[in-house]
Amino acid sequence: MAEKAKGKKEQPSEKIAPKPTEKPAEKPAEALLEKPEEKVAAKPKGKKPPKVRKKEKGAYTRYKVDPSGWTLTRLRPYCERCGPGYFMADHGDRYACGHCGFTRYKRA
């Protein structure tokens, strides 16, 4: 200490980094089970495929034409609430109106 007081400076010694004695932290078992994310190829921009639409059923599915061609017979009843023009859907054990929701059950 006496030397420092006199104004003499010590030469800086080379500092050597200590070797790491610890092992790197191990990954948890869950991380090992996860699959690495796969890169998804970008879809080329362009036209989208057209949507598939159901074909509307024509009027021939609601009427029966007699062989003579002069008379028509309705195959399904009209809705009692909505009136003529609104056919009821046939669901096996019942008729239902798609417009107002009215349901009429068939007799067994």
Secondary structure, DSSP 8 states (H G I E B T S, - for coil): -HHHHTT--------------S------HHHHHS------------------------GGGTEEE-TTSS-EEESS-EETTTEEEEEEEE-SSEEEETTT--EEE---
